[in-house]
Amino acid sequence: MKRGKLFIVLLICLVGVSVLNAEQTLLPYYVEIESLSTDLRTRPGTDGGADYDADIGQLYTTTVFLENVNGFALDSVYVKLYGSGDTEINGVAGMDSVMILSLSPYEASEVNFDVRYTGLNPIIDSLYAHISPREFAPGDTVYGQVVDNDLLINVEDPAYINAYSLAPDSVTVPNGPPDNYVTEGQEFNLLFEWTNTGEDMIDSVKFSLHRRASGSHASAYSTLNDTLVTFYNIPGGDTISYYFNIVADDTVDSTSPIYEYFAVNLEGSWAQNTGGVVDYTPDDTLARVKIQQPPDLTLKAPDVDKTWLNKVNTVNVCIPVEHPGAPYAKADLFVEPDYPAKLTLFQDGTADVITGGGGVSSPFDYPAFLDGAEDTFCFALYNDGVVYQGMVDLSDTIYCHDANWPGQLYPVTVPFSNSHQDMFKIDTRDPNTYIYSPTQPYYNAGTFPDTVKLHVTDNLSGVASVYYQVIDSLGRYWDGTNWVASPETLYATPYGTGDNWWGELPNFSTHPDSSEDLTIYAWAKDTAGNVEATMDVYNTVVENDLPLVEIFRPDGGYWSELNWDDSIKVEAVDVRSGVKVVRVCIHNLYTDKYWDGTYGVWVSYRKFNTAYHLYGNVWGYNYTPDDDGTYLYYAAVRDSANNYAEDTLDAVLKYDTTAPWVDLTAPVYGVYN
């Protein structure tokens, strides 16, 4: 034999060949089996060495070619065909079947057998022929001699189509079972899956997709982009997945979602082994989608939590957004790069956009999706260099993604938006405070004012409150009654008309300290909440120490015009606020008059004349008495804090310009001895 066989087949053939060889040697009467053939279509390449493929239950013809190699006729030649125990030959189940024929001298002939394998499991079926020994007319026995007597059939399960799924693709239809929502005009796929559950290859199979009415749901007419598909050379066991492309009806406009049904039909098939139609089971070839209208959002009036946006605060603007639900698709992917939510701020009553407002394009609170509900988009607005000051109008704009439509790159509709007037006001500028009293750098206890006076203005929202602090040289704070160590802020009070405010200051006439360095800080807050960052600062000194003054030339006593140096010299010292002015008073004790240097006359009242600064602490006043007499000089000094002190010449000054008189009375004119 040319190929291996099952063990029992091999054993039978070996025995037959041995007998035949013995007969060839001893007897001349035999028939030669030339070959076996079949009408099967498929020759496998490597299926266990088989010659052909066949399906379980497939009926086919096997032909035995034989020849009478004798020079005389042979009657009643018995030809047997053997197969497996489940092989039906000529309609008879069993291991073999016999055909009887007669052969003329040297005649070649063929015998056909109808073969069908009826077992349950695939096998390699071995078919072989044999000449059954029989005596013919003269009484001699005919034997068979084999040249090629072997045919192996690979018996397979028949090809079988199990169409087990037609359903919306979860990628293009993410809102899947049970409703499988899609949106008007949405492109989506139906995934069709089927398997060749047999072993035989399917040469080709054609399926069709069509719209199918189901009950009352037949009013949608989606576009089927492909309706016929053919597959080729599908081996046994292979599963095929195919995506039918569809564009949903874009005109349903219904008050409720519309169902649309689709079905797959088998249009034709061709099995490889049999060349016939493949058996088919449509387990699940019906699918449906539910078509909705695009999302529809309604933006309501915003809720604003503050009246003013100032330089540092945050104004929260929350936009209520309503979605009507079915038949509208769910909205999602808010605040994505392609789907922003934002506010635009406008100057009051104009289309002029306000720049420098932070937070307008970044809501801090927003829903993940909207589907038949109301939620809010909240923006935290802040000052980011805004210049405009005043009332604000705004528009809100929200883009949304259709949750049914994952492949959608841009909104299915124009953005949803709304406009609103007079939402809040912007005032980001500080008020301005100016201390206009006290005004002097130095005071004493008697001249220091009892109130601080302030001029306060604001550009828009108005002054809400004014504050001030008084701090002394020891770092203490005035609390309105006492000096305290911890910081203390006092409130000023408006007075009069306009922008004037005032507050109480310490009373230094009762203060135990003789001298104080004072710093006054003043600032304001406006109605918008802006607190003045740059305070107005005023520094002053309250000094109660008296300056020192002394007349050091001329001294008391007698003076003449010979030793008089034309000026009165005074030493004046003040180590804190400094000497402000020195004056000299000249009193004529004889006439009880006072010298008025301004007009060059003597007056009856005490008159001080301003001295001039000579050097260092020395001041001078030019004066030369014009008459002999007795004088008393006074010096007065006033420092920058208005403290006053005087000095009086220790003794009276007598000014004498008259020469003494002498009269010689004796001897008289004449001659004496």
C-alpha positions in Angstrom: 0.0 0.0 0.0 1.1 3.5 -0.6 0.0 5.0 2.7 -0.6 3.9 6.2 -4.0 2.6 7.4 -5.8 1.8 10.6 -4.3 -1.2 12.3 -7.1 -3.6 11.4 -7.1 -2.5 7.8 -3.4 -3.1 7.5 -3.7 -6.5 9.0 -6.4 -7.7 6.6 -4.6 -6.4 3.6 -1.3 -8.1 4.6 -3.1 -11.4 4.8 -4.8 -10.9 1.5 -1.6 -10.0 -0.3 0.1 -13.1 1.0 -2.7 -15.4 -0.3 -2.8 -13.5 -3.6 0.9 -13.9 -4.1 0.6 -17.6 -3.4 -2.2 -17.9 -5.9 -0.3 -15.9 -8.6 2.4 -18.5 -8.3 0.1 -21.5 -8.5 -3.0 -20.3 -10.3 -3.4 -18.2 -13.5 -6.9 -17.0 -12.7 -7.0 -13.5 -11.1 -8.2 -9.9 -11.6 -5.9 -6.9 -11.1 -7.3 -3.9 -9.0 -5.7 -0.9 -10.7 -6.8 2.0 -8.5 -9.6 3.7 -6.5 -11.0 7.1 -7.3 -13.9 9.4 -6.1 -16.0 12.4 -7.3 -15.2 14.5 -4.2 -14.2 18.1 -4.9 -11.6 18.8 -2.3 -8.1 17.5 -2.0 -6.6 18.5 1.4 -3.0 19.3 1.7 -2.1 17.9 5.1 -5.1 16.4 6.8 -3.5 13.2 8.1 -2.4 12.1 4.7 -6.0 11.9 3.3 -6.7 12.0 -0.4 -10.0 13.9 -0.2 -12.3 15.9 2.2 -15.9 15.0 2.7 -18.6 16.0 5.2 -20.2 13.8 7.6 -23.4 12.6 5.8 -22.2 13.7 2.4 -23.0 11.1 -0.4 -20.3 10.6 -2.9 -19.2 8.0 -5.5 -16.1 5.9 -5.1 -14.9 4.1 -8.3 -12.8 0.9 -8.4 -10.8 0.4 -11.6 -9.9 -3.2 -12.4 -8.7 -5.4 -15.3 -8.9 -9.1 -16.4 -5.3 -9.9 -17.2 -6.2 -13.5 -18.5 -6.8 -14.5 -22.1 -10.1 -15.9 -21.2 -13.4 -14.6 -19.8 -14.1 -14.5 -16.1 -17.7 -14.8 -14.9 -19.0 -13.7 -11.5 -16.2 -11.6 -10.4 -17.0 -10.5 -6.8 -15.7 -6.9 -6.1 -15.9 -5.7 -2.4 -15.4 -2.1 -1.1 -14.4 -1.8 2.5 -14.8 1.3 4.8 -15.2 2.0 8.5 -18.0 0.6 10.6 -20.0 3.9 10.2 -19.6 4.0 6.5 -22.7 3.4 4.5 -21.8 1.8 1.1 -24.5 1.5 -1.6 -27.1 2.3 1.2 -25.9 -0.6 3.4 -24.3 0.2 6.6 -21.3 -2.0 7.5 -17.8 -2.7 6.6 -18.2 -3.7 3.0 -20.4 -4.1 0.0 -20.1 -6.5 -3.0 -20.6 -5.8 -6.7 -20.7 -8.8 -9.1 -19.6 -8.5 -12.8 -18.2 -10.5 -15.7 -15.0 -9.6 -17.5 -14.0 -10.5 -21.1 -10.4 -11.5 -21.8 -8.1 -8.6 -21.0 -11.0 -6.3 -20.3 -10.6 -3.2 -18.1 -13.6 -2.1 -16.2 -14.8 0.0 -13.3 -17.2 -0.5 -10.5 -19.0 2.5 -8.7 -20.0 2.5 -5.1 -22.2 5.1 -3.4 -20.5 6.1 -0.1 -21.7 8.1 2.9 -20.1 8.4 6.3 -22.8 8.3 8.9 -20.9 8.5 12.1 -21.1 11.3 14.7 -17.5 12.3 14.9 -15.0 13.2 12.2 -12.5 10.5 11.2 -10.0 9.6 8.5 -12.0 7.0 6.6 -10.0 4.3 4.7 -11.6 2.9 1.6 -10.1 -0.1 -0.2 -11.3 -2.8 -2.6 -10.9 -6.6 -2.7 -11.8 -9.4 -5.1 -13.7 -12.0 -3.2 -12.4 -15.6 -4.2 -15.1 -17.4 -6.2 -15.2 -20.5 -8.5 -16.1 -19.8 -12.1 -17.5 -22.1 -14.8 -14.8 -24.7 -15.2 -14.5 -24.8 -11.4 -11.4 -22.7 -11.0 -11.1 -19.9 -8.3 -10.6 -16.2 -9.2 -8.3 -14.1 -7.0 -7.4 -10.4 -6.9 -4.1 -8.8 -7.4 -3.6 -5.2 -6.1 -1.7 -2.5 -8.0 -3.2 0.6 -6.1 -6.0 -0.2 -3.7 -6.2 2.6 -1.1 -8.3 5.8 -0.7 -8.2 7.9 2.5 -11.1 10.3 3.1 -10.9 13.1 5.7 -14.4 13.2 7.0 -15.3 16.6 8.6 -18.2 18.2 10.3 -20.1 20.1 7.7 -19.7 23.9 7.5 -22.3 25.7 9.6 -23.1 29.3 10.0 -24.1 30.5 13.4 -25.0 34.2 13.3 -25.1 34.9 17.0 -25.0 38.7 17.4 -26.1 41.9 15.8 -25.8 44.8 18.2 -24.8 48.5 18.3 -21.0 48.8 18.6 -20.1 49.9 22.1 -17.5 52.3 20.8 -19.8 54.3 18.5 -22.9 53.7 20.7 -21.6 54.1 24.3 -25.1 54.5 25.8 -25.9 50.9 25.0 -28.3 48.3 26.2 -31.1 48.2 26.7 -31.9 51.4 24.8 -28.8 51.9 22.6 -29.2 55.7 22.3 -28.0 57.5 19.2 -28.6 61.1 18.1 -30.2 62.5 14.9 -27.5 62.5 12.2 -25.1 60.4 14.3 -22.8 58.0 12.4 -22.6 54.7 14.2 -21.9 51.0 13.6 -23.8 47.8 14.1 -21.4 44.9 15.0 -22.4 41.7 13.3 -20.7 38.5 14.5 -21.0 34.9 13.2 -19.0 31.7 13.4 -18.4 28.7 11.0 -19.0 26.1 13.7 -18.2 23.2 11.3 -14.8 22.0 10.0 -15.5 22.4 6.3 -14.4 25.7 4.8 -17.0 28.1 3.5 -16.0 29.2 0.1 -18.2 32.2 0.2 -21.2 33.6 2.1 -23.3 36.8 1.5 -25.3 38.7 4.2 -27.6 41.7 3.8 -28.6 44.4 6.4 -32.0 46.0 6.1 -34.3 48.1 8.2 -37.1 46.2 9.9 -40.3 47.5 11.2 -41.3 46.3 14.7 -44.7 47.1 16.0 -45.4 50.9 15.8 -41.7 51.8 15.7 -41.1 52.3 12.0 -41.1 56.1 11.6 -37.3 56.5 11.5 -35.4 56.2 8.3 -31.7 56.0 8.9 -29.2 55.8 6.0 -27.5 52.4 5.6 -24.1 53.0 4.1 -23.5 49.4 3.4 -26.2 46.8 3.0 -24.5 43.8 1.4 -21.2 42.1 2.5 -19.6 38.9 1.2 -17.0 36.8 3.0 -14.6 34.3 1.3 -12.7 31.2 2.4 -13.8 31.0 6.1 -12.2 28.0 7.7 -14.0 25.9 10.2 -14.0 27.4 13.7 -13.4 31.0 12.5 -15.4 33.8 13.9 -16.1 36.9 11.7 -16.8 40.4 13.0 -18.1 43.0 10.7 -19.3 46.6 11.2 -22.2 47.9 9.3 -22.1 51.7 9.0 -25.2 53.7 9.5 -26.2 57.4 9.8 -29.1 57.9 12.1 -32.2 59.7 10.7 -31.7 63.4 11.3 -35.3 64.5 11.1 -37.2 62.5 13.7 -38.1 65.7 15.8 -40.3 63.7 18.0 -41.5 64.4 21.5 -40.2 61.0 22.5 -37.2 58.9 21.3 -37.9 56.8 18.3 -36.9 53.1 18.1 -35.4 51.8 14.8 -34.8 48.1 14.2 -32.3 46.4 11.9 -31.9 42.8 10.8 -29.3 40.7 8.9 -30.4 38.1 6.4 -28.3 35.3 4.7 -28.5 35.9 1.0 -26.4 33.0 -0.2 -23.6 30.6 0.7 -21.2 27.9 -0.8 -19.6 25.1 1.2 -16.2 23.9 0.0 -16.7 20.1 0.3 -20.3 19.8 -0.9 -20.5 22.8 -3.2 -23.9 23.5 -1.8 -25.7 25.8 0.5 -24.4 26.1 4.1 -26.8 25.4 6.9 -27.6 28.6 8.9 -28.9 29.4 12.3 -29.8 33.1 12.9 -29.5 33.1 16.7 -29.6 36.9 17.1 -29.7 39.0 14.0 -32.1 41.7 15.1 -30.8 45.0 16.7 -32.4 48.3 17.6 -31.3 51.8 18.4 -33.2 54.6 20.0 -32.8 57.9 18.2 -32.8 61.2 20.2 -32.6 64.8 19.4 -29.3 66.7 20.2 -28.8 68.1 23.7 -30.8 71.2 24.5 -29.6 73.4 27.4 -31.4 76.4 28.9 -29.2 78.9 30.7 -31.1 80.8 33.4 -30.4 84.0 35.3 -27.1 83.9 37.2 -26.8 84.0 40.9 -24.1 86.5 42.0 -22.9 86.3 45.6 -21.4 89.9 45.9 -22.3 93.4 44.7 -18.7 94.5 44.1 -15.6 93.0 42.7 -12.7 94.7 44.4 -8.9 94.3 43.9 -8.6 91.2 46.1 -11.9 89.5 46.6 -13.7 86.8 44.5 -17.2 87.2 43.1 -18.9 83.8 42.5 -21.3 83.7 39.5 -23.4 80.6 39.3 -25.3 79.8 36.1 -28.3 77.5 36.5 -28.4 75.2 33.4 -31.5 73.1 32.7 -31.6 70.0 30.4 -35.1 68.8 29.3 -34.2 65.1 29.1 -35.9 62.8 26.6 -36.2 63.1 23.7 -32.9 65.1 23.9 -29.6 63.4 24.2 -27.5 63.6 27.3 -24.9 66.4 27.4 -21.4 65.8 28.7 -17.7 66.7 28.4 -18.2 70.2 29.8 -15.0 72.3 30.2 -13.0 70.3 27.7 -10.6 72.0 25.3 -13.1 71.7 22.4 -16.1 72.2 24.7 -15.5 75.3 26.9 -17.8 77.0 29.3 -17.1 80.7 29.8 -18.3 84.1 30.8 -17.7 87.4 28.9 -17.9 90.6 30.8 -19.1 93.8 29.1 -19.0 97.5 30.1 -22.4 98.6 31.3 -24.9 98.9 28.4 -22.2 98.5 25.7 -20.6 95.7 23.6 -17.1 96.7 24.9 -15.5 93.7 26.5 -13.9 94.1 29.9 -10.4 92.7 30.0 -8.4 91.7 33.1 -11.2 89.8 34.8 -9.8 86.4 35.9 -11.7 83.2 36.2 -14.1 83.9 33.3 -13.1 80.7 31.4 -12.5 78.3 34.2 -15.6 77.3 36.1 -14.7 75.7 39.5 -17.9 73.8 39.8 -19.8 72.1 36.9 -21.7 68.9 36.3 -20.2 65.8 34.6 -23.3 65.5 32.5 -26.9 66.8 32.2 -29.8 64.6 31.3 -33.3 65.8 32.3 -32.0 67.8 35.3 -30.8 71.2 36.4 -27.3 71.9 37.7 -25.0 74.9 37.9 -21.8 76.2 36.4 -20.0 78.3 38.9 -17.2 80.8 38.1 -15.0 82.5 40.7 -14.2 85.9 39.2 -11.2 87.9 40.4 -9.2 91.0 39.5 -6.4 90.2 37.1 -5.4 93.7 36.0 -8.9 94.9 35.2 -9.0 98.6 34.2 -12.7 99.2 33.8 -14.5 100.5 36.8 -18.3 100.4 37.0 -21.4 98.2 36.4 -20.9 94.9 34.6 -23.1 93.1 32.1 -22.2 89.5 31.2 -23.0 86.8 28.7 -22.6 83.1 29.5 -21.6 80.6 26.9 -21.6 76.8 27.4 -20.6 74.2 24.8 -21.6 70.6 25.3 -20.7 67.3 23.8 -23.4 64.8 22.8 -22.9 61.8 25.2 -24.4 59.5 22.6 -21.8 60.5 20.0 -18.2 59.7 21.0 -16.8 60.6 17.6 -18.2 64.0 17.7 -15.3 66.6 17.6 -17.4 69.7 17.9 -20.8 70.6 19.3 -23.8 69.4 17.4 -25.4 72.8 17.7 -24.3 76.4 18.2 -23.1 77.1 21.7 -25.8 77.7 24.3 -25.6 81.3 25.6 -27.6 84.0 27.4 -27.0 87.7 28.2 -27.7 89.5 31.5 -27.5 93.1 32.6 -26.3 94.8 35.7 -24.9 91.8 37.4 -22.3 93.4 39.7 -19.9 96.3 39.9 -16.1 96.6 39.6 -14.1 98.9 41.9 -10.5 97.8 42.2 -9.0 101.2 43.1 -8.1 102.2 46.6 -9.6 105.1 48.4 -7.2 108.0 49.2 -6.6 109.5 52.6 -4.8 112.8 53.4 -4.0 114.0 56.9 -4.4 117.8 56.9 -4.2 118.4 60.6 -1.9 118.3 62.5 0.3 120.3 60.1 3.4 121.3 62.1 6.5 119.2 62.7 6.7 120.4 66.4 4.1 121.1 69.0 4.1 121.6 72.8 1.4 120.3 75.1 -0.6 123.5 74.8 -0.5 123.8 71.0 -0.9 120.1 70.0 -4.4 119.8 68.4 -7.0 117.5 70.1 -8.2 116.0 66.8 -6.7 114.5 63.6 -8.5 115.8 60.6 -8.6 113.8 57.3 -9.7 114.3 53.8 -10.8 111.0 52.2 -12.0 110.3 48.7 -12.9 107.2 46.6 -13.3 106.9 42.8 -16.6 104.9 42.7 -18.1 102.9 45.5 -17.6 105.5 48.2 -15.8 105.6 51.5 -17.1 103.0 54.0 -14.8 103.5 57.0 -11.7 105.4 57.9 -9.0 104.2 60.4 -6.0 105.8 62.1 -3.3 104.8 64.6 -1.2 107.0 66.9 2.2 105.6 67.9 4.6 107.3 70.3 8.4 107.0 70.5 8.2 104.1 72.9 6.2 102.0 70.5 2.9 102.4 72.4 -0.5 102.8 70.7 -3.1 105.4 71.7 -6.4 103.6 72.3 -8.5 106.7 72.7 -7.9 106.9 76.4 -4.5 105.5 77.3 -1.3 104.4 75.8 -1.2 100.6 75.3 1.5 98.1 74.2 -0.6 96.2 71.7 -1.6 97.6 68.3 -4.8 99.6 68.5 -6.8 101.0 65.5 -9.2 103.8 66.0 -12.1 104.8 63.8 -12.5 108.2 62.4 -15.9 109.9 62.1 -17.2 112.0 59.2 -17.9 115.6 60.0 -19.2 118.6 58.1 -19.9 118.2 54.4 -17.8 116.7 51.7 -15.0 114.2 52.4 -13.9 115.2 55.8 -13.3 112.9 58.8 -11.9 113.4 62.2 -10.7 111.5 65.3 -9.5 112.3 68.8 -5.8 112.7 69.7 -4.0 112.4 73.0 -4.2 115.4 75.4 -0.5 116.2 76.2 -1.3 118.9 78.7 -1.9 116.1 81.2 0.6 113.7 79.8 3.5 112.9 82.2 6.2 112.7 79.5 7.9 116.0 78.7 8.5 115.1 75.0 7.1 112.7 72.5 7.8 111.6 68.9 4.5 110.8 67.4 3.6 109.0 64.1 0.0 109.1 62.8 -1.1 106.6 60.2 -4.5 107.0 58.4 -6.2 104.9 55.8 -9.6 104.0 54.5 -11.8 101.2 53.2 -14.3 101.7 50.5 -17.8 100.2 50.0 -16.4 97.7 47.5 -14.0 96.4 50.2 -10.7 97.9 48.9 -8.4 98.7 51.8 -6.0 101.5 51.1 -2.6 99.9 50.7 -0.5 103.1 51.0 -1.4 104.8 54.3 -0.9 108.5 54.8 1.7 109.1 57.4 2.4 112.2 59.5 5.3 112.6 61.9 5.4 115.3 64.6 7.1 116.0 67.9 5.3 117.2 71.1 8.0 119.0 73.2 7.5 120.6 76.6 11.2 121.3 77.5 11.9 125.1 77.6 14.7 126.5 75.5 17.6 128.2 77.3 18.5 131.9 76.8 21.1 134.2 78.3 22.3 137.8 77.7 26.0 137.6 77.9 26.9 141.1 76.5 26.8 143.7 77.7 26.9 143.1 81.4 25.3 145.3 84.0 27.2 148.3 85.1 28.5 151.5 83.5 29.2 151.7 79.8 30.4 154.5 77.7 30.4 154.9 73.9 34.1 154.1 74.0 33.6 150.5 75.2 30.1 149.9 73.6 30.3 147.5 70.6 27.0 148.4 68.9 25.1 145.2 69.7 23.5 143.1 72.3 24.5 139.4 72.2 22.4 136.6 73.4 23.1 132.8 73.7 20.0 130.6 72.9 19.9 126.8 73.0 17.2 124.2 72.3 18.4 120.7 71.9 15.1 119.1 70.6 13.0 121.2 68.3 15.6 124.0 67.9 15.5 127.7 68.4 12.8 129.3 66.3 13.3 133.0 67.2 15.3 135.2 69.6 14.1 138.6 70.6 15.5 141.4 72.7 13.6 144.0 74.8 15.3 147.3 75.8 13.7 149.2 78.8 14.7 152.8 79.6 14.2 152.9 83.3 14.5 156.7 83.4 11.6 157.3 80.9 9.9 153.9 81.5 9.8 153.4 77.7 10.6 150.4 75.5 12.5 150.6 72.3 10.6 149.6 69.1 13.4 148.9 66.6 10.9 148.5 63.7 9.8 152.1 63.8 12.8 153.6 65.7 10.7 155.0 68.5 10.2 154.5 72.2 6.8 153.0 73.2 5.1 152.6 76.4 4.5 148.9 76.2 6.9 146.1 76.5 8.4 145.6 73.0 10.7 142.7 71.9 12.8 143.2 68.8 13.9 140.3 66.7 17.5 139.4 66.9 19.6 137.9 64.1 21.7 134.8 64.2 25.4 135.5 64.5 27.0 132.1 64.8 26.5 128.8 66.7 24.1 129.5 69.5 24.8 133.3 69.5 22.3 135.8 68.4 22.7 139.6 68.2 20.6 142.7 68.1 22.2 146.0 67.0 21.5 148.8 69.4 23.4 151.8 70.8 21.7 153.9 73.4 21.0 157.4 72.1 20.8 159.0 75.5 22.6 158.7 78.7 20.5 156.8 81.1 19.8 153.6 83.0 18.6 150.6 81.0 17.4 147.1 81.6 17.7 144.4 78.9 15.5 141.3 78.4 16.1 138.4 76.0 13.3 136.0 75.0 13.5 132.7 73.0 10.8 130.6 71.4 11.6 127.1 70.1 10.0 125.3 67.1 7.5 123.6 69.5 6.4 127.1 70.7 8.0 126.7 74.1 9.0 130.2 75.4 11.7 131.4 77.8 13.2 134.8 78.9 16.4 136.1 80.5 16.9 139.4 82.2 20.2 141.2 82.6 21.4 140.6 86.1 22.0 144.3 86.8 20.9 147.5 85.3 23.1 149.0 82.6 24.0 152.7 82.9 25.1 154.3 79.8 27.1 157.5 80.2 28.4 159.5 77.2 29.0 162.8 79.2 32.6 163.6 80.0 33.3 164.7 83.6 33.7 168.6 84.2 36.6 170.1 86.1 37.0 173.8 87.2 40.4 175.2 88.4 39.6 178.0 90.9 43.1 178.7 92.5 45.5 180.1 92.0 44.0 182.8 90.0 45.8 184.5 87.2 48.7 186.3 88.4 52.2 186.0 89.7 52.9 184.0 92.7 55.9 183.2 94.7 
